[in-house]
């Protein structure tokens, strides 16, 4: 079985030792341990996401919905890597409350889950750390590991929300061992989004505090979700004028789950501080410049799903 990589100081790569309720490196950098989770970074621009996942910590778990929505999406994204997870070291970046954490643990991965936001607390509540699973609050651009540490680096639903997607992908790739895999996704360019009302709502809502932002998106969804439920043939028009993310006819969810997913994903879509879009060609170019091999890029999920292997 592989050995889980040790934490190192993200500032200078120094060895970390426990100092009371903190981790300290020889240079004096100190990182608190709160509720059993090392905190290598402040939440910064991701605070809205933290509030979101604490509020909806069980919503997207397959074990909660009684579906295989998260499992199916993960399996599609991983491709042949799906069958290689048992006993492999996997770094899950942007873990959220753990919709993919749950599946990765079921597949036998030796999992390290990180997130910049307070979502790490929701993740720990759902899947407490143990010998198979550990959790850290960290920035993808300053991860607390030596380069080339993991067999698989997985990152879904995150890259497009970071300040510089290309820098983020490069930072993820630095963690991949020779012969290992990088798997990530990204929003694709869509005219439908530009022509919708969502950008107008987002311009206002993204500036609200976490609590006010949640209250605002809740009010919007409660007012407009019934229109989506009754839309029928005019559903495309309703989606054009409404900022609500609705899944009637798309996902096999009961009415309660439809409401919760709409609340969660509408908040996610209207409260992100950074939102980037890329074409398939741009993702292909980034993968080529980094030197990935066996690259597979498909239009699926949030837009573009990509995986590639570091040369051995």
C-alpha positions, 0 to 999 in steps of 0.5 A: 500500500502507498504511503500518504504524503506528509504535510509540509510548510506551504511557504517554504516546504519545511518539515512540520512538527506539532506545536500545541494546537498548531503545526510549525516549520523550522522557519517559524511559520505556524498553522493552527489545527482547529476541530482536528483540521490543519488550517493552512489558508484563510477562506478569502474569496471562498467564504460564500462557498463555505457557508453554502456547504455548511448549510447544504452539507448532505444535499448532494450525497448519493447516500442521502438522495438515494441516487448514483448522480455523484458516483456516475459523474465521478466514474465518467470523469475518471475513466479507466482511473476508476478501476485503479483507485483502491490503495492509491493516494488521491488528492481531492481539491475543492472537496466541498461537503464531500459528494465525491469524497463519499465515492472515493472512500468507497472505492478504497482510495487513500484520500486527502481532501482539501478546500479553501473554505469552511466546507472542510468542516462540513466534509469532516462532519460527513466523513470524519478523518481516519486512517483512510481519510484526512482533511485540510484547509488549504489554497490550491496555489500553495498546497502543503505537500511536496511536488509529485506526491499523489497518484491521482489529483482530482478537482471537479467544480473548482478551477473556474472559480479561482483567480487564474484557471491556468495557474490552478491547473498547473498547481494541481499538476505539480502534485501528480507523481510520474505515471499518475493522473490529473482529472479536472473540469471547467465551465465551457463558453455558453451563449445561453449564459450570456443571454440569461439574467444570471449575470445581472443577479450575480453582479449584485448578489456576489457582493453580499455577506454570506448570511445575506447571500444565502437569504437572497438566493433562498428568496429567489428560488422560493419565488421562481422554482414553481415556474420551472416545475410547471414550465412544460414546453416553455421551459427553455424560455423560463430558464432564459429569464430565471436565474434559478438552477432547476433540474426538473426532467434532468435529474431523478430527484424527489420534490424535496431534493429538487428544491434543495439542489436548486437552492444549492446550485443557484447560490453556487452560480450567483455567489461565486467571486470568480467565474471563468469560461474556457473552450475545449481548445484552450483546455487542450492547449493548457494540457499540452503546454504542461506535458500531459500524456494520454489526454482525454477531453470531453464536453460533459457535466459542467462543460468540459471534463479533462484527464491526463497522465504525467509521463513516467 
